[in-house]
């Protein structure tokens, strides 16, 4: 192999993304990372190199779709040059954002310079870039070693890739300690506390109450009351100054996607009322003109309780908020529109199973030699998968938004009507684009809009890890987090997702009574200490329980089935689950399904049949 194979990466990535308070933080931090990779790829491409992974999409996708990794070939070692270019790109991004933000604050030049100086201290060494390459002599030596130990003669590209990966791994394992000497003070010698977003660095030494008051009116709402940000989190929050003002819905928007769809009908039917609402929202937002459509505004601005809370924080806007509340109450009282009432939403995280094995020397999945041609084809397949996932999102509907789709990794948010239909498409789409031996696993968390977003992301990653622990993978894990309670998870292979969806439907339509959850937990508890799984006894107990809990009238109304036949069909599906699962997981199937069903129900249905 004449050219040198290079692998470049940078970190931290997960921490940069996960330390998010809002979905817009999550989206913009993902997009910033993707943009960094994309811009560096363009630089690398101009340096007479050949990029193998990822595929550079020339026309753009409006999506964070590039990972923090680049594989390329070059005639000579480009590692120092690429690392330097990366650092220059990152510096250009954060300096652009800082300048734009500080231009929008009515404070003195000296204060701006101090803030910029401290922010740069946080930002300049935040990312650490790594790059390794392998020359022909190293390939020759490692090839001889492999042949000696494994008795196989590998393609030069495979040997170069394997050795470069090993070198990169060793380089990344060296943890460099660089103390951050941040001695900035404010308000006559007061030292800052920790950043309220990440908690990893001191917040910028500025009076944040005054800082927020002095912001231009049209961006003042980007800072919540009490927020105090470090340099890194300030750049994430105002990243739109570099990326362009790309709006991303809030958790309230996602949870109330159905309400936002109903806003479209309201706007068409009651044009005068819609115009009045837009005018009031325009005044509240401090915009020069109202937006084209009501559904472009955050759903929380239509929530009377939320507006009352905002009013207590934004005293200078109390009059316009009062007018807005008065208008909304009239609309709701006259039943022209239902109030936004949903509080829970889903986060879906998935990635490919055994991805390292696809590019490993002794792959049991690949079924062919690891050569450059295969790697390029594989990269294109992953890029096509990301495009296909992005296409599942519709701007006409509000129940699903893709945060990130790069290579095999996907991060999305959805309401409780859409999330399972989306999750169900992940695995077959991946197989279709990558190959029949390919699969993905996913972690899904159902959380409340007031839960800490970083906490929910962490629970989603735990769920993904649980799915990855299933034998043979190709699995999912769904975790629900009750308000004030601990997480409860159900896991299974993808083929059991239909069973989960059916169980939700049975609870939602009250075919099965809500108290079924307690019955099954009691049954599982009886055999908790048993070393063997008494499947037949458990099924017999479930049969008796279902005879009591299945509502025959609801069953005929919604499914048109006879009670006995329905129970036996259902038990057959539960039997298949018990063959690969334990009794606790069976109980969790019913708990998580009922939780989602209750959250989906309209308010008028909340108590109907709840204790049957």
VOGU-3710 file (C-alpha; in Angstrom, 3 decimals, decimal comma):
1> xxxxxxxxxx> 0,000/0,000/0,000  1,697/3,197/-1,221  -0,367/5,742/0,716  -0,419/6,219/4,479  -3,682/5,367/6,213  -4,741/8,035/8,759  -7,390/7,931/11,478  -8,392/11,208/13,143  -10,761/11,720/16,083  -11,474/14,230/18,843
11> xxxxxxxxxx> -13,070/14,259/22,272  -14,965/14,772/24,540  -18,131/14,178/22,558  -20,697/12,486/24,789  -20,146/14,973/27,634  -20,379/17,926/25,258  -23,749/16,672/24,006  -25,180/15,266/27,238  -24,622/18,434/29,302  -27,783/19,955/27,880
21> xxxxxxxxxx> -30,669/21,638/29,621  -32,871/22,067/26,557  -33,441/20,089/23,388  -32,067/23,070/21,471  -28,821/22,707/23,485  -28,755/19,024/22,578  -29,389/19,681/18,895  -26,960/22,574/18,542  -24,154/20,780/20,397  -24,637/17,758/18,087
31> xxxxxxxxxx> -24,702/20,014/15,055  -21,592/21,897/16,186  -19,647/18,633/16,458  -20,914/17,469/13,087  -20,031/20,827/11,522  -16,518/20,603/12,954  -16,052/17,193/11,292  -17,605/18,384/8,025  -15,411/21,485/7,817  -12,300/19,475/8,633
41> xxxxxxxxxx> -13,195/16,930/5,939  -13,348/19,744/3,392  -9,918/20,945/4,504  -8,491/17,418/4,350  -9,987/16,876/0,910  -8,161/19,994/-0,364  -4,843/18,594/0,877  -4,687/15,944/-1,890  -6,018/13,149/0,295  -8,599/10,400/-0,239
51> xxxxxxxxxx> -11,310/10,223/2,420  -12,607/6,725/3,144  -14,972/7,480/6,036  -17,359/9,205/6,486  -18,934/10,109/3,156  -18,937/13,853/2,513  -22,455/14,872/1,452  -21,941/17,763/-0,937  -25,515/19,033/-1,063  -25,931/19,007/2,718
61> xxxxxxxxxx> -28,769/17,439/4,685  -29,627/20,032/7,334  -28,710/17,339/9,812  -25,968/16,536/12,286  -24,745/13,536/10,321  -20,957/13,400/10,694  -19,241/11,459/13,515  -16,105/12,644/15,352  -13,923/10,380/13,233  -12,245/10,589/9,806
71> xxxxxxxxxx> -10,343/7,855/7,962  -8,268/8,981/4,975  -5,248/8,161/2,819  -2,382/10,566/2,071  1,038/10,440/0,437  2,768/11,572/3,642  2,033/11,939/7,350  -0,620/14,656/7,758  -1,293/14,212/11,487  0,220/17,468/12,759
81> xxxxxxxxxx> -1,362/19,482/9,946  -4,823/17,968/10,517  -4,715/18,524/14,290  -3,639/22,132/13,739  -6,441/22,692/11,190  -8,979/21,218/13,636  -7,852/23,586/16,390  -8,067/26,547/14,000  -11,593/25,548/12,948  -12,768/25,207/16,551
91> xxxxxxxxxx> -11,211/28,570/17,439  -12,950/30,188/14,465  -16,312/28,775/15,566  -16,215/29,810/19,220  -14,720/33,254/18,507  -17,498/33,982/15,984  -20,176/33,023/18,514  -18,599/34,956/21,405  -18,235/38,131/19,345  -21,857/37,922/18,135
101> xxxxxxxxxx> -23,240/37,332/21,646  -21,215/40,081/23,291  -22,243/42,521/20,555  -25,841/41,941/21,680  -25,179/42,888/25,322  -25,317/46,457/26,528  -22,218/46,384/28,738  -18,884/48,204/28,691  -16,000/47,308/26,405  -13,868/46,366/29,426
111> xxxxxxxxxx> -16,516/43,928/30,689  -16,830/42,348/27,246  -13,064/41,860/26,995  -12,979/40,236/30,440  -15,816/37,846/29,578  -14,199/36,953/26,261  -10,843/36,339/27,946  -12,290/33,966/30,549  -14,516/32,182/28,002  -11,505/31,502/25,761
121> xxxxxxxxxx> -9,706/29,976/28,741  -12,560/27,458/28,971  -12,766/26,880/25,234  -9,286/26,827/23,736  -8,250/23,446/25,196  -11,713/21,936/25,591  -11,391/19,486/22,696  -8,386/17,198/22,380  -7,629/16,008/18,850  -5,845/12,746/18,019
131> xxxxxxxxxx> -4,430/11,520/14,737  -2,316/8,481/13,861  -1,061/7,037/10,579  0,771/3,910/9,474  3,552/3,780/6,894  4,566/0,894/4,630  7,359/-0,264/6,930  4,965/-0,538/9,877  2,471/-2,415/7,683  5,178/-4,890/6,682
141> xxxxxxxxxx> 6,267/-5,540/10,282  2,734/-5,899/11,642  1,752/-8,148/8,738  4,643/-10,508/9,533  3,651/-10,516/13,208  0,021/-11,325/12,399  1,013/-14,090/10,018  3,321/-15,557/12,646  0,682/-15,470/15,419  -2,519/-16,107/13,460
151> xxxxxxxxxx> -1,241/-17,968/10,444  -3,126/-15,720/8,007  -1,998/-13,379/5,270  -4,104/-10,206/5,384  -4,611/-7,459/2,807  -2,289/-4,462/3,341  -5,265/-2,143/3,899  -6,647/-4,384/6,669  -3,239/-4,558/8,362  -2,766/-0,784/8,152
161> xxxxxxxxxx> -6,241/-0,144/9,556  -5,758/-2,596/12,438  -2,326/-1,190/13,401  -3,460/2,447/13,142  -6,463/1,693/15,376  -4,146/0,153/17,963  -1,810/3,154/17,883  -4,732/5,566/18,183  -6,150/3,621/21,130  -2,800/3,760/22,927
171> xxxxxxxxxx> -2,531/7,505/22,239  -6,026/8,214/23,606  -5,345/6,145/26,740  -2,730/8,674/27,855  -4,714/11,072/30,001  -3,154/14,521/29,904  -3,660/16,653/32,997  -4,006/20,325/32,198  -5,127/22,375/35,222  -7,497/25,217/34,401
181> xxxxxxxxxx> -6,301/28,256/36,328  -9,492/30,324/36,362  -9,064/33,086/38,936  -11,630/35,529/37,534  -13,881/37,382/39,945  -16,841/39,782/39,699  -18,862/42,103/41,924  -15,789/43,395/43,762  -13,919/40,126/44,327  -16,704/37,508/44,327
191> xxxxxxxxxx> -15,679/34,137/42,863  -18,118/32,365/40,516  -19,904/29,140/41,433  -20,143/26,188/39,052  -21,844/26,495/35,666  -25,541/25,707/36,113  -25,591/23,709/32,868  -22,536/21,435/33,014  -21,192/21,940/36,552  -17,697/21,184/35,231
201> xxxxxxxxxx> -16,298/24,719/35,150  -16,909/27,979/36,985  -19,534/30,167/35,365  -18,251/33,292/33,656  -17,413/36,021/36,162  -20,353/38,258/35,359  -23,534/39,395/37,102  -25,871/37,141/35,126  -29,024/38,957/36,189  -27,697/42,176/34,678
211> xxxxxxxxxx> -26,252/40,279/31,721  -29,698/38,896/30,883  -31,359/42,295/31,368  -28,849/43,905/29,006  -29,329/41,343/26,226  -31,161/42,479/23,113  -34,865/41,737/23,488  -35,111/39,201/20,649  -32,518/36,869/22,249  -33,181/37,545/25,945
221> xxxxxxxxxx> -35,351/34,420/26,212  -32,345/32,220/25,343  -31,241/32,608/28,973  -33,535/31,290/31,679  -33,829/32,987/35,042  -31,009/31,846/37,321  -28,817/30,385/34,572  -25,085/31,094/34,877  -22,978/29,606/32,086  -19,317/28,809/31,527
231> xxxxxxxxxx> -17,619/29,660/28,228  -18,326/26,250/26,669  -22,025/26,249/27,573  -22,442/29,884/26,461  -21,132/28,896/23,023  -23,509/25,905/22,904  -26,502/28,041/23,928  -25,843/30,703/21,274  -24,462/28,336/18,618  -27,123/29,550/16,179
241> xxxxxxxxxx> -24,929/32,606/15,558  -22,560/30,284/13,707  -24,945/27,588/12,496  -27,775/29,894/11,478  -31,082/30,243/13,309  -32,265/26,683/12,975  -35,158/26,251/15,365  -35,570/23,034/17,311  -38,647/22,185/19,367  -38,688/22,128/23,158
251> xxxxxxxxxx> -39,609/19,094/25,246  -43,012/20,743/25,736  -43,421/20,905/21,942  -42,530/17,233/21,521  -44,791/16,034/24,339  -47,663/18,132/22,945  -47,140/17,369/19,257  -50,839/16,594/18,873  -51,735/20,005/20,318  -49,443/21,726/17,808
261> xxxxxxxxxx> -51,129/19,862/14,977  -54,499/21,061/16,328  -53,157/24,639/16,243  -53,111/24,362/12,438  -56,855/23,680/12,370  -57,527/26,444/14,898  -55,573/28,943/12,784  -57,634/28,115/9,697  -61,039/28,079/11,447  -60,643/31,114/13,718
271> xxxxxxxxxx> -58,425/33,537/11,805  -59,265/36,617/13,893  -58,488/34,868/17,178  -55,312/33,394/15,682  -54,215/36,857/14,536  -54,796/38,307/18,012  -52,810/35,458/19,590  -49,913/35,970/17,172  -49,849/39,688/17,968  -49,658/39,012/21,719
281> xxxxxxxxxx> -46,948/36,385/21,237  -45,012/38,801/19,046  -45,086/41,393/21,841  -43,986/38,841/24,429  -41,106/37,571/22,251  -39,986/41,093/21,354  -40,088/40,334/17,623  -40,381/42,960/14,919  -43,233/41,055/13,285  -45,316/38,017/14,212
291> xxxxxxxxxx> -44,358/34,616/12,870  -46,249/33,172/9,931  -47,978/30,461/11,943  -49,033/29,903/15,548  -47,470/26,435/15,616  -44,034/28,042/15,135  -44,212/29,254/18,747  -43,228/27,066/21,689  -46,123/25,030/23,079  -45,386/26,212/26,627
301> xxxxxxxxxx> -46,516/29,703/25,568  -50,042/28,265/25,244  -49,930/26,671/28,712  -51,663/28,966/31,213  -49,902/27,470/34,246  -46,519/27,856/32,571  -47,326/31,479/31,644  -48,235/32,212/35,267  -44,809/30,885/36,291  -43,036/32,940/33,612
311> xxxxxxxxxx> -44,942/36,030/34,747  -43,429/35,701/38,239  -39,930/35,663/36,695  -40,464/38,273/33,962  -42,059/41,154/35,883  -41,401/43,626/33,087  -43,587/41,517/30,772  -46,435/40,955/33,240  -48,965/43,119/31,348  -48,566/41,381/27,989
321> xxxxxxxxxx> -48,542/37,973/29,723  -51,814/38,876/31,476  -53,348/39,732/28,097  -52,072/36,473/26,639  -53,467/34,433/29,544  -56,833/36,190/29,244  -57,044/35,427/25,512  -56,062/31,785/25,952  -58,574/31,213/28,751  -61,354/32,575/26,571
331> xxxxxxxxxx> -60,339/30,234/23,738  -60,126/27,188/26,037  -63,344/27,979/27,928  -65,228/28,295/24,629  -63,694/24,993/23,454  -62,143/26,446/20,303  -58,941/24,612/21,202  -57,844/22,059/23,820  -55,090/23,004/26,244  -51,625/21,415/25,891
341> xxxxxxxxxx> -51,839/18,707/28,562  -49,141/16,119/27,832  -45,981/16,029/29,902  -44,034/12,943/28,837  -41,871/12,360/25,775  -39,383/9,766/24,491  -35,655/9,872/23,784  -34,406/7,169/21,409  -30,708/6,296/21,156  -29,506/3,515/18,867
351> xxxxxxxxxx> -26,354/2,331/17,182  -25,132/-0,625/15,175  -24,264/-3,915/16,828  -20,659/-5,152/16,746  -19,522/-2,300/14,519  -15,893/-2,937/15,412  -16,279/-6,486/14,130  -17,336/-5,218/10,708  -13,888/-3,669/10,292  -11,936/-6,203/12,347
361> xxxxxxxxxx> -9,362/-8,583/10,888  -11,195/-11,785/11,799  -14,772/-10,665/11,294  -17,554/-13,244/11,579  -20,047/-10,737/10,190  -18,318/-9,274/7,148  -17,966/-12,540/5,165  -15,313/-10,961/2,907  -11,825/-9,499/3,080  -11,311/-6,090/4,636
371> xxxxxxxxxx> -10,100/-4,041/1,708  -10,355/-0,397/0,797  -13,251/-1,088/-1,585  -15,253/-2,757/1,196  -14,595/0,111/3,627  -15,733/2,691/1,070  -18,891/0,693/0,280  -19,560/0,265/3,994  -19,176/4,027/4,565  -21,677/4,781/1,781
381> xxxxxxxxxx> -24,134/2,282/3,284  -23,932/4,030/6,671  -24,426/7,422/5,007  -27,489/6,106/3,151  -28,871/4,742/6,421  -28,541/8,186/8,043  -30,363/9,780/5,087  -33,148/7,211/5,292  -33,600/7,830/9,017  -33,726/11,580/8,426
391> xxxxxxxxxx> -36,439/11,066/5,792  -38,715/9,543/8,462  -39,040/13,006/10,005  -41,818/15,149/8,580  -41,931/18,920/8,999  -45,692/18,712/8,601  -45,967/16,726/11,830  -44,452/17,476/15,216  -44,228/14,080/16,925  -40,713/13,125/15,767
401> xxxxxxxxxx> -37,482/15,096/15,462  -34,058/13,689/14,620  -31,306/15,257/16,729  -28,450/13,291/15,214  -28,012/10,571/12,570  -24,368/9,929/11,758  -23,100/6,591/10,529  -24,794/3,919/12,633  -25,655/6,286/15,524  -29,104/7,831/15,884
411> xxxxxxxxxx> -30,492/10,173/18,527  -34,126/11,244/18,237  -36,970/12,625/20,355  -40,638/11,802/19,890  -44,041/12,011/21,504  -45,741/8,916/22,916  -47,801/8,377/19,761  -44,843/8,285/17,357  -41,832/6,849/19,185  -42,537/3,127/18,760
421> xxxxxxxxxx> -43,383/3,396/15,065  -40,050/5,161/14,578  -38,093/2,671/16,700  -39,675/-0,205/14,789  -38,126/1,060/11,530  -34,535/1,317/12,813  -33,455/-2,318/12,565  -35,022/-3,246/9,195  -33,749/0,006/7,650  -30,219/-0,732/8,870
431> xxxxxxxxxx> -30,361/-4,275/7,495  -31,655/-2,997/4,167  -28,838/-0,433/3,806  -25,904/-2,272/5,386  -26,611/-5,985/4,989  -28,728/-8,865/6,262  -26,152/-9,691/8,968  -26,283/-6,127/10,290  -28,465/-5,024/13,204  -28,959/-2,159/15,625
441> xxxxxxxxxx> -29,945/-2,042/19,271  -31,731/0,845/20,940  -32,284/2,398/24,325  -35,496/4,368/24,849  -36,405/6,450/27,881  -39,822/7,950/28,651  -39,396/11,022/30,830  -41,301/14,043/32,084  -40,705/17,428/30,456  -39,537/18,828/33,810
451> xxxxxxxxxx> -36,956/16,064/34,353  -33,321/17,026/33,963  -32,440/16,395/30,311  -28,888/15,241/31,102  -30,369/12,676/33,520  -32,785/11,390/30,867  -29,973/11,092/28,318  -27,935/9,109/30,827  -30,878/6,756/31,447  -31,344/6,333/27,689
461> xxxxxxxxxx> -27,682/5,311/27,380  -28,129/2,855/30,255  -31,118/1,390/28,408  -29,049/1,122/25,237  -26,317/-0,665/27,197  -28,917/-3,103/28,552  -30,146/-3,792/25,013  -26,535/-4,378/23,931  -26,170/-6,979/26,706  -28,914/-9,197/25,225
471> xxxxxxxxxx> -27,429/-12,335/23,692  -27,034/-11,845/19,943  -28,151/-8,201/20,421  -30,628/-6,829/17,828  -32,640/-5,729/20,845  -34,332/-2,786/22,518  -34,795/-1,615/26,095  -37,541/0,794/27,145  -37,233/2,632/30,450  -40,063/4,644/31,963
481> xxxxxxxxxx> -39,387/7,128/34,754  -42,480/7,752/36,903  -42,686/11,207/38,429  -41,104/10,803/41,855  -40,236/7,134/41,266  -37,287/5,070/40,094  -36,717/3,895/36,495  -38,418/0,670/35,360  -37,124/-1,109/32,244  -38,408/-3,734/29,820
491> xxxxxxxxxx> -35,999/-5,341/27,339  -36,403/-7,823/24,509  -35,397/-8,691/20,959  -36,905/-6,507/18,225  -39,408/-9,233/17,296  -41,140/-8,634/20,637  -41,798/-4,959/19,950  -45,162/-5,884/18,411  -46,104/-7,630/21,683  -45,190/-4,467/23,573
501> xxxxxxxxxx> -47,226/-2,272/21,201  -50,211/-4,624/21,483  -50,035/-4,570/25,283  -50,058/-0,760/25,261  -53,130/-0,851/23,015  -54,937/-3,270/25,355  -54,357/-0,935/28,310  -55,124/2,211/26,328  -58,459/0,823/25,088  -59,161/-0,663/28,528
511> xxxxxxxxxx> -59,387/-4,190/27,162  -57,095/-5,097/30,065  -57,681/-3,345/33,381  -54,931/-1,256/34,953  -54,767/-3,475/38,047  -53,367/-6,261/35,857  -49,944/-4,763/36,578  -50,257/-5,547/40,303  -51,580/-9,060/39,620  -48,591/-9,927/37,425
521> xxxxxxxxxx> -46,136/-8,414/39,895  -47,662/-10,629/42,587  -47,365/-13,713/40,351  -43,716/-12,908/39,579  -43,038/-12,356/43,296  -44,218/-15,873/44,183  -41,394/-17,399/42,164  -38,739/-14,763/42,839  -36,509/-17,130/44,851  -37,026/-20,093/42,523
531> xxxxxxxxxx> -33,915/-21,250/40,663  -36,018/-22,737/37,875  -38,511/-20,907/35,700  -41,928/-22,577/36,232  -43,276/-21,468/32,842  -46,390/-23,668/32,755  -47,457/-22,714/36,279  -46,923/-19,011/35,531  -48,946/-19,274/32,309  -51,766/-21,010/34,174
541> xxxxxxxxxx> -51,824/-18,202/36,749  -51,750/-15,607/33,961  -54,670/-17,344/32,269  -56,758/-17,118/35,420  -55,774/-13,504/35,955  -56,649/-12,514/32,365  -60,060/-14,161/32,656  -60,789/-11,716/35,480  -59,116/-8,647/33,999  -60,088/-8,742/30,299
551> xxxxxxxxxx> -63,192/-6,674/29,590  -65,235/-8,731/27,137  -67,299/-5,767/25,929  -64,235/-3,605/25,243  -62,575/-6,540/23,511  -65,473/-7,005/21,101  -65,823/-3,247/20,559  -62,198/-2,648/19,608  -60,883/-5,977/18,295  -64,006/-8,001/17,506
561> xxxxxxxxxx> -62,535/-11,099/19,211  -63,906/-13,726/21,559  -62,461/-13,612/25,064  -61,155/-17,202/25,231  -59,437/-17,037/21,823  -57,880/-13,650/22,649  -56,446/-14,902/25,965  -54,918/-18,028/24,388  -53,343/-16,028/21,543  -51,939/-13,534/24,007
571> xxxxxxxxxx> -50,555/-16,289/26,264  -48,704/-17,805/23,315  -46,877/-14,519/22,782  -46,106/-14,233/26,490  -44,775/-17,814/26,455  -42,240/-16,851/23,739  -41,090/-13,938/25,879  -40,689/-16,150/28,949  -38,434/-18,478/26,957  -35,769/-15,732/26,693
581> xxxxxxxxxx> -36,652/-13,563/29,682  -37,221/-13,681/33,436  -40,379/-13,066/35,427  -39,303/-9,600/36,572  -38,958/-8,528/32,928  -42,438/-9,946/32,218  -43,849/-7,827/35,055  -41,969/-4,816/33,681  -43,552/-5,372/30,260  -46,973/-4,715/31,773
591> xxxxxxxxxx> -45,816/-1,854/34,010  -44,105/0,077/31,211  -46,925/-0,609/28,726  -49,582/0,616/31,179  -47,507/3,715/32,002  -47,345/4,698/28,333  -51,026/3,856/27,781  -52,137/6,084/30,673  -50,039/8,962/29,361  -51,547/8,565/25,893
601> xxxxxxxxxx> -55,134/8,643/27,094  -57,084/11,840/26,873  -58,051/13,391/30,211  -61,646/12,297/29,924  -60,488/8,675/29,842  -58,105/8,815/32,784  -60,404/7,181/35,330  -62,611/5,072/33,099  -62,015/1,398/33,784  -58,852/2,221/35,705
611> xx> -59,471/-0,373/38,396  -61,203/-3,110/36,418
//
